[in-house]
Amino acid sequence: MRAWLSVLTTLGLCGSTYSQGVPVIFPWVPVNDDTLPSLETSAAASDHDDNSLTVIAAWNTLVGPDSQADQRIGYAVSFDGFATPQWTVALLPAPIGLRQFDPMTAFDKRTGNLWVGGITGTPASSCQSDADCPPGETCVLFQGIGFCTTSAKGVYVARLDPITGILQPSVMAYTGAADKAWMAAGPKYGEPGTTRLYVAFSGGLIWSDQLGDAGTWSFPPVSLDGIVPLPRIGPNGELYVVTKAGGDLQIEVRRSLDSGANFTSLAVASRNQLNVDDMVAGTFIVPTFTYLAVDPIVGTLYVVHHDISNPTPGGNDNVDIFFTKSDDMGKSWTTPVVINFDSSPPGDQFFPWIEVDGFGRIHILFFDTRNMQPQDDSLEVALIDAYYMFSDDGGSNWTEFRLSEQPWESDHDGTPPQQPKSIDFIGDYLGMAVAGNRVYPMYPNDASKPPNTPPGDPDIYTNVICHCLGDCGNCDEVVGIVDFLDLLSQWGQPAPQRCDLDADGIVGINDFLDLLIEWGPCDQPPGSAMAVPPTLEKERADSCLDPADESL
């Protein structure tokens, strides 16, 4: 490396072309290219000291024509996590129940364990009012149809052992009425050598201090006094759960500094509009969910949600992604601002999922209709793309990329078409995994199927996104010969090319120099399994100081 820096310095090129913050985005690939319609995703990842990753993804899938009785949870595991991960795909069985839905995943940094789970139950009983349900049940609307609440019989979880790589048998974490579960793992408050696995769902909060094994779950659930709760854990074991307070417009975060025993309610923001279903093209529902992430190093809280930015009746409403943050553990929040880019006239952006990696980079995955023309909220079919955006300065500035290479027609949801037109279902949320410099967004599309042929057969797609400059060949956390050869194969080619490191629209000498400067292991976040101390040569390369200077 020292020889290369000497050459660059002699030529006067050191520092003249070096750019940071441009990720390498590999082409989209299906995770489960099968005949089972798949929607609604979740994902988590763990890094290893050989630069590989274990990634687990989960989704709702249909094994038959009945969109209720035939729901199951599918999952996929990859043990390499490089640019072209290899996936093992299967269904996730539950100890009880015939129907599974609402997938969730979690990762524990200390132990390397990964979990996958969801809701399990029996085929839902239809109803028009509470009187149609058994005693103690209520009638709730789902996709415009009434179902009795306790058709869902509980929450189940399975653990992926980090040593054997084997998914352990599923266990019941909770038995009873349940809906919309998410989970998170991390230390108990003030106890860094511990791991607690939390599950938040419609019935409250439960946890296990024994890696989620059978018989180790708390009971009864701690009430969260809110709906659609999403748990996250701070660097010192602070537990945060973001919820929608009842049926109103208020977004709240519940904070616990005693590992879930007690909570303080903290107001975040108020929405402009509670229901945006009719403000987006297509006949699918757009649930009013809110999403939270916590910086694992400094503890900054970030909240995103979709909302209308022009709350006026009539015409086309503009649904956007709103972002707010807190630097004081949720006591105060910045004014929510729209962060997505858009078309003219504007499309709609919704289903934002947010993660923060060990460097403090913020990652957001979302759905977007900006590429459909005309922009008309009354159309029964929307053209939906998956987009990704990130910020490496705490949310002040954002860079955005289209991930899907063709849009998804919203009526291609995999359910049989009915006349008159039925309500489509594209899922309720998206998912994304981050580890080290790598990001794995998970989203549905039916690109491998013939166009204009509803009901379609959506699969789950991902793009491997690499935030290590120069690691453009295989995203293995090392800039080396594979990346050099990949750059040469793209030499002179116009954008888009993975090795266009300076984003000037063509692969050339500047990208070659950037790759040489970055040669060697990629930087890793503190505490990562792949973290290595920065070398003297690396520091010189980053600052472009005199490579012969030994005084540093």
DOZA-136281 format. One record per residue (C-alpha): residue in one letter; x, y, z. Coordinates in nm, 2 decimals, decimal comma, m for minus. Layout:
! DOZA-136281
PT   type     east    north       up
PT      a        X        Y        Z
...
END
This chain:
! DOZA-136281
PT   type     east    north       up
PT      m     0,00     0,00     0,00
PT      r     0,28     0,24     0,08
PT      a     0,42     0,20    m0,27
PT      w     0,08     0,28    m0,42
PT      l     0,04     0,59    m0,21
PT      s     0,39     0,71    m0,31
PT      v     0,29     0,68    m0,68
PT      l    m0,04     0,86    m0,62
PT      t     0,14     1,14    m0,43
PT      t     0,41     1,18    m0,70
PT      l     0,14     1,21    m0,97
PT      g    m0,05     1,46    m0,76
PT      l    m0,36     1,24    m0,76
PT      c    m0,38     1,16    m0,39
PT      g    m0,70     1,31    m0,26
PT      s    m0,80     1,45    m0,59
PT      t    m1,06     1,19    m0,67
PT      y    m1,14     1,02    m0,34
PT      s    m1,51     1,00    m0,26
PT      q    m1,71     0,85     0,02
PT      g    m2,06     0,75     0,09
PT      v    m2,16     0,60    m0,25
PT      p    m2,27     0,24    m0,18
PT      v    m2,24    m0,04    m0,42
PT      i    m2,59    m0,18    m0,50
PT      f    m2,59    m0,53    m0,66
PT      p    m2,87    m0,63    m0,89
PT      w    m3,20    m0,75    m0,75
PT      v    m3,24    m1,13    m0,71
PT      p    m3,53    m1,34    m0,59
PT      v    m3,49    m1,50    m0,25
PT      n    m3,77    m1,76    m0,31
PT      d    m3,84    m1,80    m0,68
PT      d    m4,13    m2,05    m0,63
PT      t    m4,50    m2,08    m0,71
PT      l    m4,62    m1,97    m0,36
PT      p    m4,73    m1,60    m0,35
PT      s    m4,52    m1,42    m0,09
PT      l    m4,57    m1,08     0,08
PT      e    m4,49    m0,89     0,40
PT      t    m4,12    m0,93     0,50
PT      s    m3,89    m0,92     0,80
PT      a    m3,51    m0,98     0,81
PT      a    m3,21    m0,99     1,04
PT      a    m2,84    m1,06     1,00
PT      s    m2,53    m1,14     1,21
PT      d    m2,17    m1,10     1,11
PT      h    m1,88    m1,34     1,16
PT      d    m1,51    m1,30     1,20
PT      d    m1,45    m1,46     0,85
PT      n    m1,63    m1,18     0,68
PT      s    m1,93    m1,39     0,61
PT      l    m2,28    m1,32     0,73
PT      t    m2,59    m1,52     0,84
PT      v    m2,90    m1,36     0,71
PT      i    m3,25    m1,48     0,79
PT      a    m3,56    m1,35     0,61
PT      a    m3,93    m1,43     0,66
PT      w    m4,25    m1,35     0,48
PT      n    m4,62    m1,43     0,45
PT      t    m4,69    m1,69     0,19
PT      l    m5,00    m1,86     0,05
PT      v    m5,00    m2,24     0,01
PT      g    m5,35    m2,25    m0,14
PT      p    m5,63    m2,03    m0,28
PT      d    m5,78    m1,92     0,05
PT      s    m5,61    m1,59     0,15
PT      q    m5,69    m1,66     0,52
PT      a    m5,69    m2,04     0,58
PT      d    m5,39    m2,10     0,36
PT      q    m5,16    m1,84     0,51
PT      r    m4,82    m1,96     0,63
PT      i    m4,48    m1,81     0,71
PT      g    m4,19    m1,88     0,48
PT      y    m3,83    m1,82     0,57
PT      a    m3,49    m1,83     0,40
PT      v    m3,14    m1,85     0,55
PT      s    m2,81    m1,76     0,39
PT      f    m2,48    m1,84     0,55
PT      d    m2,25    m1,65     0,32
PT      g    m2,41    m1,31     0,29
PT      f    m2,19    m1,20     0,00
PT      a    m2,29    m1,03    m0,33
PT      t    m2,48    m1,34    m0,44
PT      p    m2,60    m1,52    m0,13
PT      q    m2,73    m1,87    m0,15
PT      w    m3,06    m1,92     0,02
PT      t    m3,22    m2,22     0,19
PT      v    m3,60    m2,18     0,18
PT      a    m3,87    m2,35     0,38
PT      l    m4,20    m2,30     0,57
PT      l    m4,18    m2,22     0,94
PT      p    m4,41    m2,46     1,13
PT      a    m4,58    m2,37     1,45
PT      p    m4,65    m2,60     1,75
PT      i    m5,02    m2,53     1,73
PT      g    m5,26    m2,37     1,47
PT      l    m5,32    m2,42     1,11
PT      r    m5,26    m2,06     0,99
PT      q    m4,94    m1,85     1,04
PT      f    m4,89    m1,49     0,95
PT      d    m4,71    m1,16     1,05
PT      p    m4,35    m1,27     1,03
PT      m    m4,08    m1,12     1,26
PT      t    m3,71    m1,16     1,31
PT      a    m3,44    m1,05     1,56
PT      f    m3,07    m1,07     1,62
PT      d    m2,86    m1,06     1,94
PT      k    m2,51    m0,91     1,88
PT      r    m2,36    m1,06     2,20
PT      t    m2,45    m1,42     2,14
PT      g    m2,49    m1,42     1,76
PT      n    m2,84    m1,58     1,79
PT      l    m3,10    m1,51     1,53
PT      w    m3,48    m1,57     1,57
PT      v    m3,78    m1,59     1,34
PT      g    m4,14    m1,62     1,43
PT      g    m4,49    m1,49     1,39
PT      i    m4,86    m1,53     1,48
PT      t    m5,02    m1,87     1,47
PT      g    m5,39    m1,97     1,49
PT      t    m5,68    m2,13     1,32
PT      p    m5,86    m2,01     1,00
PT      a    m6,04    m1,69     1,09
PT      s    m6,42    m1,69     1,16
PT      s    m6,60    m1,43     0,96
PT      c    m6,84    m1,19     1,13
PT      q    m7,03    m0,87     1,08
PT      s    m7,05    m0,77     1,45
PT      d    m6,93    m0,89     1,79
PT      a    m7,25    m1,09     1,83
PT      d    m7,13    m1,33     1,56
PT      c    m6,82    m1,42     1,76
PT      p    m6,78    m1,66     2,05
PT      p    m6,80    m1,50     2,40
PT      g    m6,50    m1,27     2,48
PT      e    m6,41    m1,22     2,11
PT      t    m6,47    m0,90     1,91
PT      c    m6,52    m0,86     1,53
PT      v    m6,25    m0,67     1,36
PT      l    m6,20    m0,56     1,00
PT      f    m5,93    m0,71     0,78
PT      q    m5,91    m0,61     0,41
PT      g    m6,27    m0,50     0,44
PT      i    m6,39    m0,83     0,59
PT      g    m6,49    m0,89     0,95
PT      f    m6,30    m1,16     1,15
PT      c    m6,33    m1,27     1,51
PT      t    m6,02    m1,17     1,71
PT      t    m5,91    m1,49     1,87
PT      s    m5,88    m1,67     1,54
PT      a    m5,51    m1,60     1,62
PT      k    m5,41    m1,84     1,90
PT      g    m5,07    m1,70     2,00
PT      v    m4,71    m1,61     1,92
PT      y    m4,44    m1,86     1,83
PT      v    m4,06    m1,83     1,79
PT      a    m3,77    m2,04     1,65
PT      r    m3,40    m1,98     1,72
PT      l    m3,12    m2,02     1,47
PT      d    m2,83    m2,16     1,66
PT      p    m2,51    m1,96     1,58
PT      i    m2,28    m2,26     1,63
PT      t    m2,46    m2,54     1,44
PT      g    m2,65    m2,32     1,19
PT      i    m2,96    m2,53     1,26
PT      l    m3,30    m2,37     1,32
PT      q    m3,44    m2,51     1,65
PT      p    m3,80    m2,63     1,67
PT      s    m4,06    m2,36     1,72
PT      v    m4,19    m2,29     2,06
PT      m    m4,50    m2,11     2,18
PT      a    m4,40    m1,78     2,34
PT      y    m4,76    m1,68     2,42
PT      t    m5,10    m1,86     2,39
PT      g    m5,41    m1,64     2,35
PT      a    m5,55    m1,37     2,12
PT      a    m5,26    m1,20     1,93
PT      d    m5,20    m0,99     1,63
PT      k    m4,91    m0,80     1,47
PT      a    m4,60    m0,91     1,66
PT      w    m4,24    m0,78     1,63
PT      m    m3,94    m0,87     1,84
PT      a    m3,60    m0,74     1,95
PT      a    m3,30    m0,88     2,14
PT      g    m3,03    m0,71     2,35
PT      p    m2,91    m0,66     2,70
PT      k    m3,12    m0,60     3,00
PT      y    m3,10    m0,24     3,12
PT      g    m2,76    m0,18     3,28
PT      e    m2,65    m0,54     3,24
PT      p    m2,43    m0,56     2,93
PT      g    m2,35    m0,93     2,98
PT      t    m2,71    m1,04     2,94
PT      t    m2,95    m1,11     2,65
PT      r    m3,33    m1,06     2,67
PT      l    m3,55    m1,14     2,38
PT      y    m3,87    m0,92     2,37
PT      v    m4,18    m0,97     2,17
PT      a    m4,44    m0,69     2,15
PT      f    m4,78    m0,76     2,00
PT      s    m5,14    m0,65     2,03
PT      g    m5,17    m0,82     2,37
PT      g    m4,87    m0,65     2,53
PT      l    m4,50    m0,73     2,59
PT      i    m4,34    m1,06     2,68
PT      w    m3,98    m1,17     2,71
PT      s    m3,74    m1,45     2,76
PT      d    m3,40    m1,45     2,93
PT      q    m3,32    m1,80     2,81
PT      l    m3,28    m1,73     2,44
PT      g    m3,65    m1,78     2,38
PT      d    m3,66    m2,15     2,48
PT      a    m3,98    m2,32     2,57
PT      g    m4,11    m2,25     2,91
PT      t    m3,89    m1,94     2,96
PT      w    m4,14    m1,67     2,85
PT      s    m4,28    m1,41     3,09
PT      f    m4,66    m1,41     3,17
PT      p    m4,89    m1,23     3,17
PT      p    m4,80    m0,97     2,91
PT      v    m4,71    m0,62     3,02
PT      s    m4,98    m0,38     2,88
PT      l    m4,84    m0,13     2,63
PT      d    m5,17     0,06     2,61
PT      g    m5,12     0,11     2,23
PT      i    m5,16    m0,07     1,91
PT      v    m4,91    m0,21     1,65
PT      p    m4,61    m0,20     1,89
PT      l    m4,25    m0,22     1,75
PT      p    m3,97    m0,28     2,02
PT      r    m3,61    m0,16     1,99
PT      i    m3,32    m0,17     2,23
PT      g    m3,07     0,10     2,31
PT      p    m2,69     0,06     2,37
PT      n    m2,74     0,03     2,75
PT      g    m3,04    m0,19     2,74
PT      e    m3,30     0,09     2,72
PT      l    m3,62    m0,06     2,58
PT      y    m3,83     0,15     2,35
PT      v    m4,16     0,06     2,19
PT      v    m4,32     0,28     1,93
PT      t    m4,70     0,27     1,91
PT      k    m5,00     0,44     1,77
PT      a    m5,20     0,57     2,07
PT      g    m5,55     0,41     2,04
PT      g    m5,73     0,53     1,73
PT      d    m5,61     0,89     1,72
PT      l    m5,33     1,06     1,53
PT      q    m5,07     1,06     1,81
PT      i    m4,75     0,87     1,77
PT      e    m4,59     0,77     2,10
PT      v    m4,28     0,60     2,23
PT      r    m4,29     0,39     2,55
PT      r    m3,95     0,39     2,73
PT      s    m3,85     0,14     2,99
PT      l    m3,54     0,18     3,20
PT      d    m3,60    m0,14     3,40
PT      s    m3,62    m0,40     3,12
PT      g    m3,99    m0,38     3,05
PT      a    m4,14    m0,37     3,40
PT      n    m4,25    m0,01     3,38
PT      f    m4,29     0,24     3,10
PT      t    m4,29     0,61     3,05
PT      s    m4,50     0,74     2,76
PT      l    m4,33     1,00     2,54
PT      a    m4,51     1,20     2,27
PT      v    m4,33     1,20     1,93
PT      a    m4,56     1,37     1,68
PT      s    m4,91     1,39     1,54
PT      r    m5,01     1,26     1,21
PT      n    m5,19     1,48     0,95
PT      q    m5,41     1,19     0,84
PT      l    m5,51     0,86     1,01
PT      n    m5,61     0,66     0,71
PT      v    m5,44     0,70     0,37
PT      d    m5,59     0,40     0,20
PT      d    m5,79     0,61    m0,05
PT      m    m5,50     0,85    m0,10
PT      v    m5,28     0,60    m0,29
PT      a    m5,36     0,43    m0,62
PT      g    m5,48     0,07    m0,60
PT      t    m5,73    m0,11    m0,38
PT      f    m5,49    m0,24    m0,11
PT      i    m5,48    m0,12     0,25
PT      v    m5,20     0,11     0,37
PT      p    m5,19     0,05     0,75
PT      t    m5,10     0,34     0,97
PT      f    m4,79     0,20     1,12
PT      t    m4,49     0,38     1,27
PT      y    m4,13     0,26     1,26
PT      l    m3,85     0,32     1,51
PT      a    m3,47     0,25     1,51
PT      v    m3,20     0,32     1,77
PT      d    m2,84     0,41     1,70
PT      p    m2,65     0,12     1,87
PT      i    m2,35     0,34     1,97
PT      v    m2,49     0,68     2,09
PT      g    m2,86     0,59     2,14
PT      t    m3,02     0,85     1,91
PT      l    m3,38     0,75     1,83
PT      y    m3,52     0,78     1,48
PT      v    m3,89     0,75     1,39
PT      v    m4,04     0,74     1,04
PT      h    m4,40     0,71     0,92
PT      h    m4,59     0,77     0,60
PT      d    m4,85     1,06     0,60
PT      i    m5,00     1,31     0,36
PT      s    m4,80     1,63     0,31
PT      n    m5,09     1,82     0,16
PT      p    m5,40     1,74     0,38
PT      t    m5,66     1,88     0,14
PT      p    m5,99     1,71     0,04
PT      g    m6,03     1,60    m0,32
PT      g    m5,78     1,55    m0,60
PT      n    m5,46     1,35    m0,56
PT      d    m5,31     1,35    m0,21
PT      n    m4,94     1,33    m0,18
PT      v    m4,82     1,06     0,07
PT      d    m4,46     1,10     0,18
PT      i    m4,21     0,96     0,43
PT      f    m4,18     1,18     0,75
PT      f    m3,87     1,16     0,97
PT      t    m3,80     1,28     1,32
PT      k    m3,53     1,21     1,58
PT      s    m3,45     1,25     1,95
PT      d    m3,11     1,29     2,11
PT      d    m3,23     1,28     2,47
PT      m    m3,39     0,93     2,50
PT      g    m3,72     1,04     2,36
PT      k    m3,79     1,34     2,58
PT      s    m3,79     1,58     2,29
PT      w    m3,82     1,53     1,91
PT      t    m3,74     1,73     1,60
PT      t    m4,02     1,86     1,39
PT      p    m4,11     1,58     1,14
PT      v    m3,99     1,65     0,78
PT      v    m4,04     1,49     0,45
PT      i    m3,72     1,31     0,34
PT      n    m3,80     1,13     0,02
PT      f    m3,74     1,26    m0,33
PT      d    m4,02     1,24    m0,58
PT      s    m4,15     1,29    m0,93
PT      s    m4,36     1,57    m1,08
PT      p    m4,65     1,53    m1,03
PT      p    m4,56     1,35    m0,71
PT      g    m4,61     0,98    m0,65
PT      d    m4,68     0,82    m0,31
PT      q    m4,42     0,68    m0,07
PT      f    m4,53     0,44     0,21
PT      f    m4,43     0,13     0,42
PT      p    m4,10     0,27     0,54
PT      w    m3,87     0,03     0,73
PT      i    m3,58     0,19     0,92
PT      e    m3,25     0,04     1,06
PT      v    m2,93     0,20     1,20
PT      d    m2,60     0,02     1,16
PT      g    m2,29     0,02     1,38
PT      f    m2,15     0,32     1,20
PT      g    m2,46     0,53     1,28
PT      r    m2,57     0,52     0,91
PT      i    m2,95     0,53     0,88
PT      h    m3,11     0,30     0,62
PT      i    m3,47     0,32     0,50
PT      l    m3,66     0,09     0,26
PT      f    m4,00     0,19     0,13
PT      f    m4,26     0,15    m0,15
PT      d    m4,30     0,42    m0,41
PT      t    m4,54     0,49    m0,70
PT      r    m4,35     0,78    m0,86
PT      n    m4,29     0,58    m1,18
PT      m    m4,65     0,53    m1,27
PT      q    m4,82     0,76    m1,51
PT      p    m5,07     0,92    m1,48
PT      q    m5,06     0,98    m1,11
PT      d    m5,42     0,91    m1,02
PT      d    m5,53     0,80    m0,67
PT      s    m5,85     0,66    m0,81
PT      l    m5,69     0,39    m1,03
PT      e    m5,75     0,04    m0,91
PT      v    m5,40    m0,08    m0,99
PT      a    m5,08     0,09    m0,87
PT      l    m4,73     0,04    m1,01
PT      i    m4,51     0,00    m0,71
PT      d    m4,13     0,01    m0,69
PT      a    m3,90    m0,06    m0,39
PT      y    m3,66     0,23    m0,30
PT      y    m3,37     0,26    m0,06
PT      m    m3,23     0,57     0,10
PT      f    m2,96     0,63     0,36
PT      s    m2,80     0,91     0,56
PT      d    m2,46     0,91     0,71
PT      d    m2,50     1,24     0,90
PT      g    m2,79     1,17     1,13
PT      g    m3,07     1,24     0,89
PT      s    m2,96     1,59     0,77
PT      n    m2,90     1,47     0,41
PT      w    m3,02     1,16     0,22
PT      t    m2,92     0,97    m0,08
PT      e    m3,18     0,76    m0,26
PT      f    m3,18     0,46    m0,50
PT      r    m3,44     0,27    m0,69
PT      l    m3,40    m0,11    m0,61
PT      s    m3,66    m0,28    m0,82
PT      e    m3,58    m0,30    m1,19
PT      q    m3,94    m0,30    m1,29
PT      p    m4,26    m0,20    m1,10
PT      w    m4,49    m0,44    m0,93
PT      e    m4,86    m0,42    m1,03
PT      s    m5,06    m0,41    m0,71
PT      d    m5,33    m0,65    m0,83
PT      h    m5,06    m0,92    m0,87
PT      d    m5,09    m1,01    m0,51
PT      g    m5,13    m1,38    m0,57
PT      t    m5,50    m1,41    m0,46
PT      p    m5,76    m1,51    m0,72
PT      p    m5,94    m1,22    m0,88
PT      q    m6,30    m1,18    m0,80
PT      q    m6,58    m0,98    m0,96
PT      p    m6,68    m0,72    m0,86
PT      k    m6,32    m0,61    m0,80
PT      s    m6,20    m0,73    m0,45
PT      i    m5,95    m0,56    m0,22
PT      d    m5,59    m0,65    m0,30
PT      f    m5,33    m0,72    m0,04
PT      i    m4,97    m0,63    m0,08
PT      g    m4,87    m0,70     0,28
PT      d    m4,86    m0,46     0,57
PT      y    m4,49    m0,38     0,60
PT      l    m4,14    m0,44     0,47
PT      g    m3,82    m0,56     0,63
PT      m    m3,44    m0,51     0,61
PT      a    m3,13    m0,65     0,77
PT      v    m2,80    m0,46     0,84
PT      a    m2,46    m0,59     0,95
PT      g    m2,12    m0,43     0,92
PT      n    m2,12    m0,25     0,58
PT      r    m2,39    m0,46     0,43
PT      v    m2,76    m0,41     0,39
PT      y    m3,03    m0,66     0,28
PT      p    m3,36    m0,51     0,19
PT      m    m3,65    m0,75     0,15
PT      y    m3,95    m0,66    m0,07
PT      p    m4,21    m0,84    m0,29
PT      n    m4,23    m0,82    m0,67
PT      d    m4,35    m1,06    m0,94
PT      a    m4,09    m0,97    m1,21
PT      s    m4,02    m1,33    m1,30
PT      k    m4,39    m1,38    m1,40
PT      p    m4,57    m1,27    m1,72
PT      p    m4,69    m0,90    m1,70
PT      n    m5,06    m0,81    m1,70
PT      t    m5,17    m1,15    m1,57
PT      p    m5,33    m1,12    m1,24
PT      p    m5,34    m1,27    m0,98
PT      g    m4,97    m1,29    m1,02
PT      d    m4,72    m1,48    m0,80
PT      p    m4,51    m1,23    m0,61
PT      d    m4,17    m1,35    m0,47
PT      i    m3,94    m1,19    m0,22
PT      y    m3,65    m1,00    m0,37
PT      t    m3,33    m0,85    m0,23
PT      n    m3,04    m0,64    m0,34
PT      v    m2,71    m0,67    m0,15
PT      i    m2,60    m0,32    m0,07
PT      c    m2,24    m0,26     0,03
PT      h    m2,12     0,06     0,20
PT      c    m1,75    m0,02     0,18
PT      l    m1,60     0,19    m0,10
PT      g    m1,42    m0,02    m0,35
PT      d    m1,58    m0,35    m0,24
PT      c    m1,76    m0,36    m0,57
PT      g    m1,69    m0,72    m0,69
PT      n    m1,83    m0,95    m0,42
PT      c    m1,91    m0,74    m0,11
PT      d    m1,69    m0,96     0,12
PT      e    m1,58    m0,67     0,34
PT      v    m1,23    m0,68     0,18
PT      v    m1,12    m0,46    m0,12
PT      g    m0,89    m0,69    m0,32
PT      i    m0,82    m0,88    m0,64
PT      v    m1,19    m0,98    m0,70
PT      d    m1,29    m0,61    m0,69
PT      f    m1,00    m0,51    m0,91
PT      l    m1,09    m0,76    m1,18
PT      d    m1,45    m0,66    m1,16
PT      l    m1,35    m0,29    m1,21
PT      l    m1,14    m0,39    m1,51
PT      s    m1,44    m0,57    m1,66
PT      q    m1,65    m0,26    m1,63
PT      w    m1,38    m0,02    m1,76
PT      g    m1,51     0,25    m1,99
PT      q    m1,87     0,13    m1,94
PT      p    m2,13     0,40    m1,88
PT      a    m2,35     0,40    m1,57
PT      p    m2,50     0,22    m1,40
PT      q    m2,19     0,01    m1,30
PT      r    m2,11    m0,12    m0,96
PT      c    m1,75     0,00    m0,98
PT      d    m1,83     0,36    m1,07
PT      l    m1,70     0,45    m0,72
PT      d    m1,69     0,82    m0,77
PT      a    m2,04     0,83    m0,93
PT      d    m1,93     1,03    m1,23
PT      g    m2,12     0,81    m1,48
PT      i    m1,83     0,60    m1,61
PT      v    m1,58     0,35    m1,48
PT      g    m1,22     0,48    m1,53
PT      i    m0,90     0,60    m1,37
PT      n    m1,06     0,78    m1,08
PT      d    m1,24     0,47    m0,97
PT      f    m0,92     0,27    m1,01
PT      l    m0,74     0,51    m0,78
PT      d    m1,02     0,50    m0,53
PT      l    m1,00     0,12    m0,52
PT      l    m0,62     0,13    m0,46
PT      i    m0,66     0,37    m0,18
PT      e    m0,92     0,15    m0,01
PT      w    m0,72    m0,18    m0,07
PT      g    m0,75    m0,41     0,22
PT      p    m1,01    m0,49     0,49
PT      c    m1,31    m0,26     0,51
PT      d    m1,36    m0,05     0,82
PT      q    m1,59    m0,21     1,07
PT      p    m1,81    m0,07     1,34
PT      p    m1,70    m0,09     1,71
PT      g    m1,77    m0,43     1,86
PT      s    m1,83    m0,60     1,53
PT      a    m1,71    m0,96     1,49
PT      m    m1,52    m0,84     1,19
PT      a    m1,37    m0,52     1,34
PT      v    m1,00    m0,48     1,31
PT      p    m0,79    m0,19     1,44
PT      p    m0,72     0,07     1,17
PT      t    m0,36     0,03     1,03
PT      l    m0,11     0,31     0,98
PT      e    m0,14     0,26     0,61
PT      k    m0,51     0,28     0,62
PT      e    m0,50     0,61     0,82
PT      r    m0,26     0,75     0,57
PT      a    m0,47     0,64     0,28
PT      d    m0,78     0,80     0,43
PT      s    m0,60     1,13     0,50
PT      c    m0,37     1,11     0,20
PT      l    m0,07     1,22     0,40
PT      d     0,29     1,16     0,30
PT      p     0,33     0,77     0,29
PT      a     0,70     0,81     0,39
PT      d     0,62     1,00     0,71
PT      e     0,68     0,78     1,01
PT      s     0,59     1,04     1,27
PT      l     0,22     0,96     1,27
END
